Amino acid sequence: MDEINPSTAGQLKSIIERIENLEEEKRQIAADIKDVYGEAKANGFDVKTLRKIVSLRRKEANERHEEEALLETYLRALGME
């Protein structure tokens, strides 16, 4: 596999360029999200809590309930209820 034919090389280059473009978009989106959290913090919102809410909203209700029940069980076991 020392040599790659020209059409395969072109396909490889296209794939690499698409990945690079998506990585750049991802960096830009991450910067935008950081800015929104900064705006929220400047308006008095707790960013850690906002991140937790965003995380919870990504999950299905049953998954959230299972996690909450398990957390409560562990807290009780540690006497932290």
Protein Blocks (a to p, Z undefined) as FASTA:
>chain_A
ZZccfklmmmmmmmmmmmmmmmmmmmmmmmmmmmmmmmmmmnopafklmmmmmmmmmpcf
klmmmmmmmmmmmmmmnopZZ
